[in-house]
């Protein structure tokens, strides 16, 4: 996976039970629609809690990172299929 670490805009659904589901995101002037969330996990960066999402748009795999403290999204990496 190629590491990116770029801030991105994400549209997400906040479902009951404190679940978050990314729906689409903008990267490189292109909208990527999430067709599948393959894996989710939690991590820490100092005191910040980070939520990681491995998602696919049907052509590539992306790692999206949500910072629960400042409510920002980062593209952690991308892997072309």
Secondary structure, DSSP 8 states (H G I E B T S, - for coil): -EEEEEEEEEEEEEETTTEEEEEEEEETTEEEE--EEEEEEEEEETTEEEEEEEEE-SSEEEEEEEETTTTEEEEEEEEE-
